Amino acid sequence: MPESATPHGTATAQGGATRAITAPAPPTVTCFVVPGPHSMVSLLGQQDELLRVIEQALHSDIHVRGNEITITGEPAENDLAVRLFTELSALLDAGTVLSAQHIEHSLAMLRGGGTERPAEVLTLNILSSRGRTIRPKTLNQKRYVDAIDTHTIVFGIGPAGTGKTYLAMAKAVQYLQAKKVNRIILTRPAVEAGERLGFLPGTLFEKIDPYLRPLYDALHDMVDPDSIPRLIQSGTIEVAPLAYMRGRTLNDAFIILDEAQNTSPEQMKMFLTRLGFGAKIVVTGDITQVDLPSGTRSGLRVVREILDGIEDVHFANLTSTDVVRHRLVSEIVDAYSRWDAIDGATPAAGPGAPRPAAARPARRERR
């Protein structure tokens, strides 16, 4: 039914009935004065590149004059902007050179409603090596790192790019340097991905080496590469396939089991029972990328249920929001999760059969 607005803020419909029209509330204006001696360039970036990142992420208009930032918009968004600039200023106070990733991670933490401050999370130093410092970059990563300090066995479960193995390696090196442990043991299951180990060229070590290479790569980022052969020769650092753990008791060691989704329940039990006095275990894996033969259960998928209720065992869950690689990695992880959810709910229609149209994910338009 057509309506016409009246000068008194009401709408008149056919038949003479009227109803009140609520005028939108005027936007709120909030001012934030950048504290301290920092230049606006360090906060907003060269040619305001960081300011543009902030503007795209918030629903408020932001104007800068001198060291005063004027924010215009909804009160909640203005409050978020003020909290963000406060945290970014604190990061500058700590000597951090700001990047777009600092803004994205800070906003994610502020919107998540946790009690931890982004500036505290993003300035927590785990390890400094060769001019670079390793820190957690998300709230879940910090909680994962904290759990390693407070528990004997920690499971870090999450998709690729969430730093679960890298952060565990950094903690292992930190513990070794602080003399909290005497050695580091890094292990992975050697799962064949389409090739039989026996048919690969080279010695046994050369056959196994590709499975352990990611652990060596992370180690090279944290320890002087020239010292690694000496540390391995002395047994201070050991990198070996999971099968080499059988029958051993590992005392005073920091032990990392990587790619644990490719262990069977029996292998997982074997590994966990290697725990000796003064030792710490971190198990990492991605339960969405299991390479075990069909019909073999993943030990990582069932271990939570098996160990439920046992004290000093912690499960840290990392998600796509904790991915610290290229932005597309997070989107790819989410896309596969949506596809798996739909595909798992669709009855199989035979090999190569197309999925029903209703079961296909809706195409989203890019904004």
C-alpha positions as MATLAB code, in Angstrom:
seq = 'MPESATPHGTATAQGGATRAITAPAPPTVTCFVVPGPHSMVSLLGQQDELLRVIEQALHSDIHVRGNEITITGEPAENDLAVRLFTELSALLDAGTVLSAQHIEHSLAMLRGGGTERPAEVLTLNILSSRGRTIRPKTLNQKRYVDAIDTHTIVFGIGPAGTGKTYLAMAKAVQYLQAKKVNRIILTRPAVEAGERLGFLPGTLFEKIDPYLRPLYDALHDMVDPDSIPRLIQSGTIEVAPLAYMRGRTLNDAFIILDEAQNTSPEQMKMFLTRLGFGAKIVVTGDITQVDLPSGTRSGLRVVREILDGIEDVHFANLTSTDVVRHRLVSEIVDAYSRWDAIDGATPAAGPGAPRPAAARPARRERR';
ca = [
       0.000    0.000    0.000;
       1.591    3.349   -0.985;
       2.636    5.707    1.795;
       3.555    9.390    1.905;
       5.756   11.086    4.489;
       4.377   14.057    6.418;
       6.396   16.980    7.762;
       5.875   15.717   11.315;
       7.766   12.455   10.914;
       4.778   10.178   10.242;
       3.725    8.159    7.228;
       0.135    8.303    5.930;
      -1.182    5.171    4.232;
      -4.328    4.839    2.110;
      -7.342    4.778    4.424;
      -5.957    7.480    6.726;
      -3.919    5.248    9.095;
      -0.632    6.687   10.267;
       2.531    5.216   11.779;
       5.647    6.834   13.162;
       8.909    6.773   11.189;
      12.019    6.546   13.332;
      14.733    8.758   11.910;
      18.201    7.156   11.897;
      20.361    8.240   14.817;
      23.056   10.722   13.841;
      26.561    9.233   13.710;
      28.757    9.503   16.767;
      32.018   11.441   16.558;
      34.940   10.163   18.643;
      38.438   11.629   18.873;
      41.626    9.705   19.617;
      44.895   11.503   20.272;
      47.932    9.395   19.451;
      50.069    9.268   22.612;
      53.808    9.227   22.928;
      56.566   10.356   20.630;
      55.687    8.108   17.681;
      55.319    9.615   14.253;
      52.012    9.205   12.475;
      53.865    7.449    9.661;
      54.844    4.622   12.014;
      51.181    4.222   13.006;
      49.455    4.778    9.659;
      52.141    3.545    7.266;
      53.922    5.062    4.322;
      51.425    7.029    2.236;
      48.702    5.919    4.725;
      48.835    2.307    3.555;
      47.987    0.985    7.033;
      45.241    3.572    7.468;
      43.580    2.220    4.338;
      43.694   -1.298    5.805;
      41.990    0.005    8.950;
      39.344    1.905    6.985;
      38.479   -1.173    4.954;
      38.119   -3.267    8.111;
      35.931   -0.826   10.068;
      32.517    0.685    9.382;
      33.508    4.155   10.577;
      34.872    7.158    8.712;
      38.375    8.032    9.857;
      40.047   11.411    9.382;
      43.526   12.348   10.573;
      44.850   15.795   11.369;
      48.194   16.073   13.077;
      48.236   13.487   15.853;
      44.431   13.599   16.299;
      42.253   10.915   14.723;
      38.549   11.665   14.296;
      36.267    8.617   14.021;
      32.667    8.984   12.832;
      30.168    6.140   12.881;
      28.203    3.807   15.113;
      29.266    3.934   18.797;
      30.307    0.260   18.852;
      32.482    0.633   15.750;
      33.988    3.848   17.078;
      34.834    2.084   20.330;
      36.457   -0.749   18.374;
      38.524    1.762   16.396;
      39.730    3.484   19.585;
      40.696    0.132   21.116;
      42.532   -0.785   17.923;
      44.535    2.466   17.852;
      45.307    1.998   21.558;
      46.700   -1.492   20.917;
      48.663   -0.362   17.861;
      50.176    2.464   19.918;
      51.179   -0.065   22.592;
      52.843   -2.200   19.918;
      54.819    0.855   18.801;
      55.840    1.461   22.424;
      57.239   -2.098   22.460;
      59.355   -1.368   19.385;
      57.185   -3.252   16.879;
      57.220   -2.151   13.250;
      53.560   -2.317   12.308;
      52.266   -4.232    9.282;
      48.864   -5.090    7.842;
      49.084   -8.451    9.641;
      49.330   -6.696   13.024;
      46.117   -4.838   12.234;
      44.282   -7.942   11.039;
      45.361  -10.064   14.021;
      44.610   -7.273   16.508;
      41.123   -6.741   15.105;
      40.396  -10.477   15.177;
      41.348  -10.613   18.873;
      39.364   -7.489   19.759;
      36.286   -8.776   17.980;
      36.700  -12.178   19.612;
      35.993  -10.656   23.004;
      38.863  -12.329   24.879;
      40.471  -10.818   27.966;
      44.004  -10.867   26.538;
      45.248   -7.646   24.957;
      46.526   -7.933   21.367;
      49.617   -5.915   22.288;
      50.511   -8.494   24.960;
      49.918  -11.429   22.600;
      51.862   -9.969   19.691;
      54.888   -8.979   21.795;
      55.339  -12.322   23.579;
      58.845  -13.415   22.580;
      59.432  -17.154   22.400;
      62.808  -17.251   20.721;
      65.229  -14.840   19.062;
      67.621  -16.220   16.499;
      69.782  -14.645   13.811;
      68.072  -11.276   13.948;
      64.488  -12.512   13.990;
      62.067  -13.097   16.842;
      59.464  -15.848   16.914;
      56.163  -14.848   18.540;
      52.564  -16.073   18.539;
      50.474  -14.069   16.091;
      46.954  -14.984   17.210;
      45.187  -15.504   20.527;
      44.857  -19.257   19.984;
      48.554  -19.484   19.219;
      49.375  -17.747   22.509;
      47.087  -20.111   24.411;
      48.784  -23.039   22.664;
      52.229  -21.757   23.661;
      51.075  -21.137   27.240;
      49.674  -24.678   27.413;
      53.078  -26.110   26.463;
      54.537  -24.371   29.526;
      51.851  -25.613   31.906;
      51.185  -29.193   30.706;
      53.332  -32.274   30.178;
      51.502  -33.457   27.025;
      49.949  -30.999   24.581;
      48.112  -31.741   21.343;
      48.169  -28.937   18.757;
      45.419  -29.697   16.245;
      44.610  -27.449   13.309;
      44.890  -26.853    9.562;
      47.992  -26.037    7.571;
      49.622  -22.699    8.253;
      48.488  -22.258   11.864;
      52.026  -22.515   13.258;
      51.374  -25.609   15.358;
      54.668  -27.319   14.459;
      56.750  -24.159   14.125;
      55.767  -22.823   17.553;
      56.372  -26.237   19.145;
      59.847  -26.263   17.606;
      60.527  -22.768   18.940;
      59.488  -23.854   22.449;
      61.717  -26.936   22.181;
      64.753  -24.816   21.306;
      63.839  -22.364   24.075;
      63.689  -25.214   26.609;
      67.030  -26.584   25.404;
      68.744  -23.199   25.639;
      67.312  -22.680   29.142;
      68.591  -26.161   30.124;
      65.091  -27.314   31.040;
      65.712  -30.380   28.865;
      68.879  -32.108   27.693;
      67.791  -32.940   24.166;
      65.167  -32.413   21.480;
      63.583  -35.347   19.665;
      61.639  -34.644   16.473;
      59.683  -37.426   14.847;
      57.149  -38.068   12.105;
      55.377  -41.163   10.773;
      56.845  -42.121    7.389;
      53.602  -42.533    5.452;
      53.914  -43.470    1.814;
      52.014  -41.150   -0.485;
      51.670  -43.107   -3.715;
      55.272  -44.398   -3.755;
      56.761  -47.426   -2.038;
      59.800  -46.597    0.079;
      61.549  -49.722   -1.151;
      61.399  -48.499   -4.754;
      62.771  -45.026   -4.004;
      66.466  -44.570   -4.862;
      69.203  -44.206   -2.277;
      70.073  -45.450    1.197;
      67.546  -45.923    4.004;
      68.333  -42.430    5.325;
      67.857  -40.923    1.862;
      64.528  -42.721    1.517;
      63.277  -41.397    4.868;
      64.788  -37.903    4.597;
      61.940  -36.337    2.531;
      59.456  -37.155    5.318;
      61.624  -35.381    7.888;
      62.725  -32.446    5.730;
      60.052  -29.999    7.054;
      61.413  -30.524   10.573;
      64.965  -29.777    9.390;
      63.719  -26.624    7.635;
      62.089  -25.302   10.810;
      65.189  -26.187   12.820;
      67.400  -24.199   10.450;
      65.283  -21.101   11.186;
      65.945  -21.377   14.922;
      69.440  -22.796   15.375;
      72.731  -21.795   13.771;
      72.885  -24.113   10.722;
      76.605  -24.725   11.253;
      75.907  -26.147   14.715;
      73.113  -28.516   13.660;
      75.399  -31.387   12.450;
      77.327  -31.205   15.732;
      74.108  -31.221   17.805;
      72.768  -34.182   15.836;
      76.076  -36.039   16.112;
      76.072  -35.621   19.899;
      72.428  -36.687   20.192;
      71.334  -33.310   21.557;
      68.957  -33.066   18.606;
      67.492  -36.213   17.082;
      65.317  -36.267   13.975;
      63.925  -39.721   13.266;
      60.868  -41.536   11.914;
      58.270  -42.640   14.444;
      59.199  -46.324   14.141;
      62.570  -45.518   15.764;
      60.784  -44.563   19.009;
      59.592  -48.081   19.762;
      61.023  -49.660   22.933;
      62.597  -46.452   24.239;
      62.037  -44.359   27.386;
      62.737  -40.689   26.758;
      63.866  -38.778   29.856;
      64.698  -35.057   30.117;
      63.671  -34.504   26.508;
      61.354  -32.229   24.549;
      59.637  -34.585   22.098;
      57.577  -33.439   19.108;
      55.439  -35.801   17.034;
      54.497  -34.028   13.814;
      51.867  -35.084   11.232;
      50.245  -37.187   13.966;
      47.046  -37.605   11.933;
      48.982  -40.274   10.042;
      49.481  -42.487   13.076;
      47.263  -45.421   13.903;
      45.792  -45.652   17.428;
      48.404  -48.317   18.205;
      51.261  -46.075   17.042;
      49.890  -43.166   19.065;
      49.776  -45.340   22.185;
      53.325  -46.521   21.527;
      54.571  -42.954   21.167;
      52.818  -41.484   24.221;
      54.098  -44.284   26.442;
      57.719  -43.326   25.588;
      57.303  -40.415   28.047;
      60.007  -40.421   30.707;
      60.834  -38.271   33.738;
      61.516  -34.606   33.069;
      60.153  -34.908   29.526;
      57.559  -32.912   27.632;
      55.561  -34.078   24.606;
      53.891  -31.971   21.915;
      51.800  -33.757   19.284;
      50.765  -31.803   16.189;
      48.539  -32.677   13.261;
      45.635  -31.840   10.965;
      42.769  -34.309   11.186;
      41.445  -33.143    7.795;
      44.562  -34.388    5.947;
      44.864  -38.071    6.800;
      47.042  -40.102    4.396;
      46.547  -43.500    6.013;
      45.354  -46.469    3.945;
      41.608  -46.815    3.592;
      40.069  -48.435    6.640;
      42.851  -47.392    9.034;
      41.708  -45.095   11.815;
      43.752  -42.021   12.662;
      45.255  -42.124   16.131;
      44.924  -38.338   16.361;
      41.184  -38.490   15.711;
      40.476  -40.916   18.557;
      43.056  -39.865   21.143;
      40.951  -37.036   22.605;
      38.201  -39.480   23.513;
      40.706  -41.989   24.897;
      42.548  -39.466   27.092;
      39.473  -37.511   28.173;
      39.669  -36.653   31.875;
      43.398  -37.290   32.312;
      45.088  -34.353   34.036;
      48.158  -32.648   32.587;
      47.050  -33.458   29.029;
      45.846  -30.472   27.002;
      44.223  -30.201   23.560;
      44.819  -26.887   21.762;
      42.554  -26.275   18.776;
      43.722  -23.953   16.007;
      41.396  -22.851   13.197;
      41.491  -21.023    9.886;
      41.525  -17.724   11.815;
      44.969  -18.717   13.113;
      46.490  -19.239    9.651;
      49.517  -16.982    9.335;
      50.417  -17.784    5.745;
      48.976  -16.061    2.684;
      45.414  -14.820    3.138;
      44.227  -17.334    0.529;
      45.336  -20.256    2.723;
      42.711  -19.337    5.319;
      40.042  -19.034    2.628;
      41.082  -22.364    1.093;
      40.820  -24.081    4.500;
      37.319  -22.657    4.998;
      36.262  -23.611    1.461;
      37.349  -27.217    1.974;
      35.549  -27.334    5.337;
      32.311  -26.228    3.670;
      32.785  -28.717    0.864;
      33.521  -31.569    3.284;
      30.427  -30.727    5.338;
      28.208  -30.873    2.254;
      29.970  -33.848    0.697;
      29.745  -35.823    3.939;
      25.998  -35.254    4.098;
      25.444  -36.368    0.488;
      24.876  -40.105   -0.166;
      27.442  -41.645   -2.484;
      26.125  -42.090   -6.021;
      28.902  -44.205   -7.455;
      32.391  -43.358   -8.720;
      32.553  -40.218  -10.798;
      28.882  -39.388  -10.338;
      28.206  -35.660  -10.003;
      26.834  -34.377   -6.745;
      23.228  -33.180   -6.805;
      22.812  -29.533   -7.680;
      21.211  -28.815   -4.315;
      24.282  -30.182   -2.576;
      26.757  -27.971   -4.392;
      28.001  -24.949   -2.455;
      26.307  -21.725   -3.518;
      28.560  -19.414   -5.478;
      29.310  -16.258   -3.543;
      29.828  -12.963   -5.257;
      32.993  -11.073   -4.402;
      32.306   -7.873   -2.555;
];
